[in-house]
Amino acid sequence: RGDILALGQPIGFGYSFCRIEHYQEKFENVPNRVLTIAAAQCVAAGFLSMMWVLSDYQWHFPDFGYLAEPHRVATIAWTGMVTTVFA
């Protein structure tokens, strides 16, 4: 099962780039089309991630209190800033 998931990730990632290119061309005359597509991707990824977490925890929200520790907050902030700035 893990191998199938591992194989599906690059295929899905590549397919998403094809779809992004398609919609960039389809809506080339729409202002802010890049931001709109990026926002839709963020919402979709966040929603699907939340559903995955909920399914892992029998549809109850887990306690994320451990994420409030300073070294974890700094790590998450660093990762978010670096991947955003250098992407």
ABEGO torsion letter per residue (X at the ends): XAAAAAAAAAAAAAAAAAAAAAAAAAAAABBGAAAAAAAAAAAAAAAAAAAAAAAAAGGBBBBAAAAABAAAAAAAAAAAAAAAAAX
